[in-house]
């Protein structure tokens, strides 16, 4: 028997932490004398230096969960949420500073983070003289010129890869708002996937439309915040509500669908409000979510890895030729599939090359990862 596993290594479900809005920005109230970088004011400008939000994030979350995979959604130019009329002292460099671009590349090299697109400018203000963000912004994919946006975004993506080796395979709509672009528009830009919507604690199977993998987003990073410290009625009700959330989260895992945790990078905004959710304020919640899955059969993967596996899984099939031989067929858009097959046999022989491939045993099956299309014979 040879079958295609739904997920890599025949895991039950994939899990990914996704973070919006990392940007080369630093803000602080005018008159504040402290010249040191502080995570409270940082959106990414501090890079990985002492006091930066990134270092706080790595030390507080990543190092406690070294198995986690992360996708960072990056606005590909000047972040439009920064309002100059709010009169904060601000640094805002878009993608113009080489040190920031080298830092972004280093997150891929050091921790295997994925960098993905989050629009170009993210948004614009309806009334630029009003420093409020709430009810005063238009999100980018609701007002753009479609052709100009596609051309500009493709140019930026190509430039990031050519100049810095940063490969962008997908992205997420700013604010999950999209009125102007269809899946075909993103696939025409050469993208593998896009995330259009957030559906809280919903079990959603990714799908492919016009050669684009439609990725879900379904768990807020602040899910497990606010641990009660006393047994008041109010706190008991909070605990009951939390248990209900945990039940829904567990059902997503049991369904075999992706667990895509949604977060923001920056905390303080230029309207003086705190962004929520935010990795700065949700350390305990994120760590608690990952603690919940420490002993679960999850595949820690980036959004690009999940989408790539889904593309191969959806475009592959197995045809039995006789009692021992099977043909693995892949009809996707890549040269090779990215899939796992499972078998009752501890070894497979490639009929075309004669190569003997050894599987590894897991929960009743022999597992074969990243196996190519072709004809295989079960042996052993």
C-alpha positions as CSV (number, residue, x, y, z in Angstrom):
1,X,0.0,0.0,0.0
2,X,1.2,3.5,-0.9
3,X,-0.9,6.6,0.0
4,X,-0.3,10.3,-0.1
5,X,-0.3,11.9,3.4
6,X,-2.4,15.0,3.9
7,X,0.5,16.8,5.6
8,X,4.2,16.6,5.8
9,X,5.5,13.5,7.8
10,X,1.9,12.4,8.1
11,X,1.3,15.0,10.9
12,X,-2.2,15.6,12.1
13,X,-2.2,19.3,11.4
14,X,0.1,22.2,10.7
15,X,0.6,25.2,12.9
16,X,2.1,28.6,12.1
17,X,2.5,31.9,14.0
18,X,1.9,34.8,11.6
19,X,2.8,38.4,12.4
20,X,1.6,41.5,10.6
21,X,3.2,44.9,10.1
22,X,6.9,44.5,10.9
23,X,8.3,47.7,9.5
24,X,11.4,50.0,9.6
25,X,9.6,52.3,12.0
26,X,10.2,53.7,15.5
27,X,7.9,56.2,17.2
28,X,8.0,58.0,20.6
29,X,6.2,60.9,22.1
30,X,7.9,64.3,21.6
31,X,9.9,65.4,24.6
32,X,10.8,61.9,25.8
33,X,14.5,62.1,26.7
34,X,15.3,58.3,26.6
35,X,17.5,57.8,23.6
36,X,17.7,54.0,24.0
37,X,15.7,51.7,21.7
38,X,12.7,50.3,23.7
39,X,10.3,47.5,22.5
40,X,7.3,49.6,23.5
41,X,8.0,52.1,20.7
42,X,9.6,49.8,18.1
43,X,8.0,48.5,15.0
44,X,11.2,46.9,13.6
45,X,13.5,49.9,13.3
46,X,15.6,48.6,16.2
47,X,16.5,45.5,14.2
48,X,18.0,42.8,16.5
49,X,19.8,45.3,18.8
50,X,19.4,45.4,22.6
51,X,16.1,47.0,23.5
52,X,14.5,46.2,20.2
53,X,11.1,44.7,19.9
54,X,12.5,41.9,17.7
55,X,15.0,40.9,20.4
56,X,12.2,41.1,23.0
57,X,10.1,38.8,20.8
58,X,12.9,36.3,20.2
59,X,13.9,36.2,23.9
60,X,10.4,36.0,25.2
61,X,8.7,33.7,22.7
62,X,11.0,32.2,20.0
63,X,13.7,30.8,22.3
64,X,11.0,29.3,24.5
65,X,9.5,27.5,21.5
66,X,12.4,26.7,19.2
67,X,10.2,24.4,17.1
68,X,7.9,27.2,16.0
69,X,7.8,28.4,12.4
70,X,6.9,32.1,11.7
71,X,5.6,34.1,8.8
72,X,6.2,37.8,9.0
73,X,3.9,39.9,6.8
74,X,5.8,43.0,5.7
75,X,4.4,46.1,4.0
76,X,6.6,46.5,0.9
77,X,7.1,50.3,1.2
78,X,6.4,53.2,3.6
79,X,3.8,52.0,6.2
80,X,0.7,54.2,5.8
81,X,-0.4,53.8,9.4
82,X,2.2,56.3,10.6
83,X,0.4,59.7,10.6
84,X,2.8,62.7,10.7
85,X,0.1,64.9,12.1
86,X,0.0,62.9,15.3
87,X,3.3,64.7,16.2
88,X,5.2,61.7,17.4
89,X,9.0,61.7,16.8
90,X,9.3,59.0,14.2
91,X,11.6,57.1,12.0
92,X,9.9,55.6,8.9
93,X,12.1,54.3,6.2
94,X,10.0,51.8,4.3
95,X,12.4,49.4,2.5
96,X,15.1,52.0,1.8
97,X,17.5,51.2,4.6
98,X,20.0,48.5,3.7
99,X,20.5,47.5,7.4
100,X,16.8,46.8,7.7
101,X,16.8,44.7,4.5
102,X,19.8,42.7,5.7
103,X,18.1,42.2,9.0
104,X,15.0,40.8,7.3
105,X,17.1,38.4,5.3
106,X,18.9,37.4,8.5
107,X,15.5,36.4,10.1
108,X,15.2,33.8,7.3
109,X,18.8,32.6,7.7
110,X,18.9,32.4,11.5
111,X,15.4,31.2,12.4
112,X,14.0,30.2,9.0
113,X,11.2,32.8,9.3
114,X,9.2,33.4,6.1
115,X,8.9,36.9,4.8
116,X,5.6,37.6,3.0
117,X,3.8,40.6,1.5
118,X,1.3,42.8,3.4
119,X,0.4,45.2,0.6
120,X,2.7,48.0,-0.4
121,X,1.7,51.0,1.8
122,X,-1.0,49.1,3.9
123,X,-3.5,52.0,4.1
124,X,-4.0,55.7,3.6
125,X,-5.9,58.3,5.8
126,X,-9.3,59.5,4.9
127,X,-8.5,62.8,6.7
128,X,-4.8,63.2,7.1
129,X,-5.3,66.1,9.6
130,X,-7.1,63.7,11.9
131,X,-4.5,61.6,13.8
132,X,-7.1,58.9,14.8
133,X,-6.7,55.5,13.0
134,X,-10.1,54.1,14.0
135,X,-12.7,55.0,11.3
136,X,-10.2,57.2,9.5
137,X,-8.2,54.9,7.2
138,X,-8.8,53.2,3.9
139,X,-7.1,49.8,3.7
140,X,-4.9,49.5,0.6
141,X,-6.7,46.8,-1.3
142,X,-10.0,48.7,-1.3
143,X,-8.8,51.7,-3.3
144,X,-5.7,50.8,-5.4
145,X,-5.4,50.9,-9.2
146,X,-5.2,47.2,-9.8
147,X,-2.8,47.1,-12.7
148,X,-0.4,49.7,-11.2
149,X,-0.5,47.8,-7.9
150,X,0.3,44.5,-9.5
151,X,3.1,45.9,-11.5
152,X,4.7,47.7,-8.5
153,X,4.3,44.8,-6.2
154,X,5.9,42.4,-8.7
155,X,8.8,44.8,-9.1
156,X,9.4,45.0,-5.4
157,X,9.2,41.2,-4.9
158,X,11.7,40.7,-7.8
159,X,14.0,43.3,-6.4
160,X,14.0,41.9,-2.9
161,X,15.0,38.5,-4.3
162,X,17.6,39.7,-6.7
163,X,19.3,42.2,-4.4
164,X,19.0,40.5,-1.0
165,X,17.9,36.9,-1.6
166,X,14.5,37.5,0.2
167,X,11.9,35.3,-1.5
168,X,8.3,36.2,-1.1
169,X,5.8,33.4,-1.9
170,X,2.6,34.9,-0.7
171,X,0.9,37.5,1.5
172,X,-2.0,38.8,3.5
173,X,-4.5,41.6,2.8
174,X,-4.0,44.6,5.1
175,X,-6.8,44.5,7.7
176,X,-8.2,41.4,5.8
177,X,-9.9,43.9,3.4
178,X,-9.8,43.2,-0.3
179,X,-12.2,44.6,-2.9
180,X,-9.9,45.2,-5.9
181,X,-8.0,42.0,-6.5
182,X,-9.0,38.4,-7.2
183,X,-7.0,35.2,-6.7
184,X,-6.0,35.2,-10.4
185,X,-4.3,38.6,-9.9
186,X,-2.1,37.2,-7.1
187,X,-1.2,34.1,-9.1
188,X,-0.3,36.3,-12.1
189,X,2.2,38.1,-9.8
190,X,3.9,34.7,-9.3
191,X,2.6,34.2,-5.8
192,X,1.8,30.8,-4.3
193,X,-0.8,31.8,-1.7
194,X,-2.7,34.7,-0.2
195,X,-4.6,35.1,3.1
196,X,-7.8,37.1,2.6
197,X,-9.8,36.6,5.8
198,X,-9.7,36.0,9.5
199,X,-12.3,33.5,10.9
200,X,-11.9,33.2,14.6
201,X,-11.6,29.6,15.9
202,X,-13.0,28.2,12.7
203,X,-11.7,25.0,11.2
204,X,-11.0,25.9,7.6
205,X,-9.5,23.7,4.9
206,X,-7.2,25.7,2.5
207,X,-8.3,25.6,-1.2
208,X,-6.9,26.5,-4.6
209,X,-8.6,29.0,-6.8
210,X,-7.0,30.0,-10.1
211,X,-3.7,28.5,-9.1
212,X,-3.6,30.4,-5.8
213,X,-3.7,28.7,-2.5
214,X,-6.3,30.5,-0.3
215,X,-4.8,30.3,3.2
216,X,-6.9,30.7,6.3
217,X,-6.2,32.7,9.5
218,X,-8.2,31.4,12.4
219,X,-6.6,31.9,15.9
220,X,-5.9,35.3,17.6
221,X,-2.6,35.4,19.4
222,X,-4.3,36.9,22.5
223,X,-6.6,33.9,22.8
224,X,-5.3,32.8,26.3
225,X,-4.6,36.2,27.9
226,X,-6.0,37.3,31.2
227,X,-5.3,34.4,33.6
228,X,-7.5,35.1,36.7
229,X,-5.8,35.2,40.1
230,X,-8.8,34.8,42.4
231,X,-12.1,32.7,42.3
232,X,-14.5,35.5,41.9
233,X,-17.7,34.9,39.8
234,X,-16.3,37.1,37.1
235,X,-13.0,35.2,36.9
236,X,-14.9,31.8,37.0
237,X,-16.9,33.0,34.0
238,X,-13.7,34.0,32.3
239,X,-12.3,30.5,32.9
240,X,-15.4,28.9,31.4
241,X,-15.1,31.1,28.4
242,X,-11.4,30.2,28.0
243,X,-12.2,26.4,28.2
244,X,-14.8,26.9,25.4
245,X,-12.1,28.6,23.3
246,X,-9.7,25.7,24.1
247,X,-12.3,23.2,23.0
248,X,-12.7,25.0,19.6
249,X,-8.9,25.2,19.2
250,X,-8.6,21.5,19.9
251,X,-11.3,20.7,17.3
252,X,-9.3,22.6,14.6
253,X,-6.4,20.3,15.4
254,X,-8.5,17.2,15.4
255,X,-10.1,18.2,12.0
256,X,-6.6,18.2,10.5
257,X,-6.9,21.8,9.2
258,X,-4.2,24.4,9.7
259,X,-3.8,26.4,13.0
260,X,-2.8,29.8,11.8
261,X,-2.2,32.2,14.7
262,X,-2.6,35.9,13.8
263,X,-0.6,38.6,15.6
264,X,0.8,42.1,15.0
265,X,4.4,43.2,15.6
266,X,4.1,46.8,16.8
267,X,2.4,47.8,20.0
268,X,2.1,51.6,20.3
269,X,0.4,53.3,17.4
270,X,0.5,57.0,16.3
271,X,-3.1,57.5,17.6
272,X,-1.8,56.7,21.1
273,X,-3.7,53.4,21.2
274,X,-2.3,49.9,21.7
275,X,-2.4,47.5,18.8
276,X,-4.3,44.3,19.6
277,X,-3.3,41.6,19.3
278,X,0.4,42.3,19.6
279,X,3.4,40.1,20.3
280,X,4.5,42.7,22.9
281,X,1.4,42.2,25.1
282,X,0.6,38.5,24.2
283,X,3.7,36.7,25.3
284,X,1.9,34.6,27.9
285,X,-0.9,33.7,25.5
286,X,1.3,32.7,22.6
287,X,3.5,30.6,24.9
288,X,0.4,28.9,26.4
289,X,-0.9,28.1,22.9
290,X,2.4,26.4,22.0
291,X,2.6,24.7,25.3
292,X,-0.8,23.1,24.5
293,X,0.6,21.5,21.4
294,X,4.0,20.4,22.7
295,X,2.9,16.8,22.8
296,X,0.6,17.0,19.9
297,X,1.3,15.7,16.4
298,X,1.6,19.1,14.8
299,X,3.7,20.1,11.8
300,X,5.5,23.4,12.6
301,X,5.6,25.1,9.2
302,X,5.5,28.5,7.5
303,X,2.5,29.6,5.5
304,X,4.6,29.0,2.3
305,X,5.5,25.5,3.4
306,X,1.8,24.7,4.2
307,X,0.7,26.2,0.9
308,X,3.4,24.3,-1.1
309,X,2.4,21.0,0.5
310,X,-1.3,21.6,-0.2
311,X,-0.6,22.5,-3.8
312,X,1.3,19.2,-4.3
313,X,-1.3,17.2,-2.3
314,X,-4.1,18.6,-4.4
315,X,-2.3,17.9,-7.7
316,X,-1.0,14.4,-6.9
317,X,-2.4,10.9,-7.1
318,X,-1.3,7.3,-6.8
319,X,-2.1,4.6,-9.4
320,X,-1.7,0.9,-8.4
321,X,0.0,-1.0,-11.2
322,X,0.1,-4.5,-9.6
323,X,0.5,-6.0,-6.1
324,X,3.8,-4.3,-5.4
325,X,4.2,-1.4,-7.8
326,X,2.6,2.0,-7.7
327,X,2.9,5.1,-9.8
328,X,3.0,8.5,-8.1
329,X,1.7,11.2,-10.4
330,X,2.1,14.9,-9.9
331,X,0.4,17.4,-12.3
332,X,1.2,20.7,-10.5
333,X,3.0,23.9,-11.5
334,X,6.4,23.0,-9.9
335,X,9.1,20.8,-11.3
336,X,8.8,18.4,-8.3
337,X,6.1,17.7,-5.7
338,X,6.5,18.5,-2.1
339,X,4.6,15.7,-0.5
340,X,4.8,12.7,2.0
341,X,3.7,9.2,1.1
342,X,3.0,6.5,3.6
343,X,3.4,2.7,3.1
344,X,3.2,-0.6,4.9
345,X,6.7,-1.4,3.5
346,X,10.0,-0.2,5.2
347,X,11.7,0.4,1.8
348,X,10.6,1.5,-1.7
349,X,12.5,1.0,-4.9
350,X,12.4,3.5,-7.7
351,X,11.7,1.4,-10.9
352,X,13.3,4.1,-13.1
353,X,16.6,4.5,-11.2
354,X,16.9,1.4,-9.0
355,X,17.4,3.6,-6.0
356,X,16.3,2.1,-2.6
357,X,14.6,4.6,-0.4
358,X,14.3,3.9,3.3
359,X,11.3,5.1,5.2
360,X,11.0,5.8,8.9
361,X,8.4,4.3,11.2
362,X,5.6,6.4,12.7
363,X,2.3,5.3,14.2
364,X,1.8,2.1,12.1
365,X,3.2,3.3,8.8
366,X,6.6,3.9,7.1
367,X,7.0,7.5,6.1
368,X,8.6,8.9,3.0
369,X,9.1,12.6,2.8
370,X,9.6,14.8,-0.3
371,X,9.4,11.8,-2.6
372,X,9.4,12.5,-6.4
373,X,6.9,11.4,-8.9
374,X,7.6,8.1,-10.6
375,X,7.0,4.3,-10.3
376,X,7.9,2.6,-7.0
377,X,8.0,-1.0,-5.8
378,X,7.4,-1.9,-2.2
379,X,10.1,-4.1,-0.8
380,X,10.7,-5.3,2.8
